[in-house]
Amino acid sequence: MRKRRIALAVAAVVLVAGVVAGRERPAVELVQERAPRAAAVAGDDIDIDKLHRGESSLPQNDPFSRNGFGGAEAGKPVETKPVAPALPFRYVGQMTADGITEVFVMRGEELISVAEGQKLGDYRVDKVGESSIAFTYLPLKTKQRLDRE
């Protein structure tokens, strides 16, 4: 048992000494030793100095410039008006029963019967005509038309 403890203590001391000795060598010496070999491999026909890029005093482009985004003139921002999204409705058809005509549109997978003045989410049905249905996109008060074909 005592021999085992002595062996472990000696192994620990050797391990610590190896780690400390490894840290005493600077890594720069290893790099300097390899550098002449690389130059020797390059040969006479390759000019290694061409591989080094020179320092530029000015940036090639300025990603933060005001006129770099295609519309601003003299630093004035371009104002764009919001646009209503495309109508989410598709005309399906109409049905007349007992003198009452119903017009149907699809929104995704949902079949909807529309009438003038009806609100459908962000849209209001303004007019159901013979050739088209007029909608208003309420957030922007934009008029849109769906052709009945």
N, C-alpha and C positions, 0 to 999 in steps of 0.2 A: 504494500500500500504506500509505503514511504517512497519507494523508487518511482512509483507512478506519479506522485505529486511533484517530485523533483523533475521528472521528464516533462510534465506539463508546464512547470515554471520555466524550464530551459527553452521549450518550444515557444512560449509566449514572449520571452525576451528576444529570441531570434526573430520572431515575426515583427515585433515592434522595431527592432534594429533595422530590419529590411525596409520597412515603411519609411522610417526616418532617413535612411541612407538614400532611398529612391527620391525623396523630396529635395535632397541637397543638390542634385544635378539640375541645372537650368535647362529648360526645353529648347532654348535658343541654340545651344551647341548642336543638338540633333538636327535642327533646320539648317544651320550653317554647314554641317557636314554633308548634307544631301544637295545643297545648292550647286557646288562645283560639278557634281555628277550630271545634273540636269543640263548644265551649260555644255558639258562635254558631249552629251547625247545629241544636242541640237545640231552640231556640225557647223560647217562654214557656209552652207547654202541657205540657212535660215537666219533671218535678222530678228532676234528676240526683242529688240527695242521697239519694233512696230506693234508689238502686242500690248504695250503700255499706253493707256489712254491719257491724253493731256488734260489738265484741269481747265474747265471752262469758267470764265469770269461771270457770265450771265446764263440764266437758265434758257433752255431751248424754247420752251413755251411756258406760259403762266396760266395754270389751271384756275386761278382765282381772279383773272381779269374780268371786268364787267362786260367788255365787248366780245368775250370769247364764247358766248352762248347764242349767237346767231340773230339777234333781233334788237338788241339795245344799241342805240346810237348816242354817242357822247355821254355815256353813263346813265342815261334815262331808262328806267325799266319799261318793258313793253307790257301793257295791260291787256289781258285776254278776258273776254266775256265768257262766263260759264255757258255750256251748251247742254240742252236736254238730251238724255240718252235716247237711243232708238226705241220705238214703240215695242213693248213686250207682247203685243197682241197680234193675232193672225186671224183674218176673217175666215169663218167657216161656212156660214150660210144663213138662211132665214126660213122661218116657218110661219104660215098663216093658218090660223084656226079660228073659226067663228068671227071672221072679220078683223081679228087682231093679229098683227104681224110682229113676230119676235125675231131679233137679229142676234146671231151667236158669234162670239169670238173665242179664241183659245189663248190662254196665258200659261205657257208651259204645258202641263198635262190637264189643266183645269178648263172646263167648258163653261162659259159665262154668257148669260142672256143680258144684252145691254139695252138701255133706254136713255133718252135725253135727260140730263141733270144728274145721272147716277155717278157716284164716286167709286173708283176702283183703285184703292191704294193712293198713290201720288197722282193719279189721273182722274179727270172729270170728263164725262161724255157730254159734249156740247150739242152735237146735232147728228142724227142718224138720217142721212140722205139716201137718194136712190143709187148714187155711184160711189159714195164714200162715207166714212164715219169721222167726225171731227172730235179731237181730244184736246184737252189743255193739261200740260204738265204743271201741276200746281206749285211746286217749289220755285220755279222760275217764271211761271205764268206764260209758258211758251205754247203756241198753238201747233198741233200736229194733226196729220190726216192719214187715215188708213183707207186705202182703196178697196172697194167691194168688187172683187173679180171672181 
